[in-house]
Amino acid sequence: MDKINTLFLDIGNIILTNGWDTASRKEASKIFNLDYEEFSERHGYLSSLYEEGRITLNDYLDKAIFYDERNFSKADFKNFMFSQSKPIPEMIELFKHLKSKYKLKVVALNNEGLELSRYRVETFKLTELIDFFVTSCFVKMKKPDENIYKLAMDLAYVTSEESLFIDDRYFNVETAAKLGMNAFQHKDYDTTKEKLAQYGLKTGN
């Protein structure tokens, strides 16, 4: 096995909580008194367009929420959306430690809309860990499209054998493995730490 020199990380549920997932949308429906089924249907039509940077967050909200008169503002709803993001400190510290110890390149390979992505990167200072971002809103494609993985490796100038991809969704991991990347599914801190050690990335001396 070639020595791993580049980590490709998903962000949601790896180093931060998910940005705008089902649980958050259900909570929003309760707080803002929305019809969840109708909201969910509209979200389904719009989510890929937003994540691929084809519509803005304002466009998404206009079509998903503000197609009808509401007793709350768009700013109120955006603030709620942004508030759903929290750091996972032990995972951030784990990857920072490994990056420093092994001189790794760390690349975000994730699906996310532009405004949410910028908020999360800036709020949680992700540039302190991540060298660059291959995010769906920038490259107009999203996982599990094989082309976004190929682009990420090309931009990082690494081979699949030198790469390690980590994601919490198995299908995304399966796609990476099909392309020859080393890859595994993140489940929790301890098992990920063990998996990293199997690839020669150990936290101890």
Protein Blocks (a to p, Z undefined) as FASTA:
>chain_A
ZZdfbdcddfehplmccfblfklmmmmmmmnopafklmmmmmmmmmmmmmnopacfklmm
mmmmmmpccfbdfklmmmmmmmmpccdfklmmmmmmmmmmnopacdddddddfklmmmmm
mmnommlmmmbdcdfklnopacfbfklmmmmmmmnopafklpccddfbfklmmmmmmnop
acdddfbfmlmmmmmmmnopafbZZ
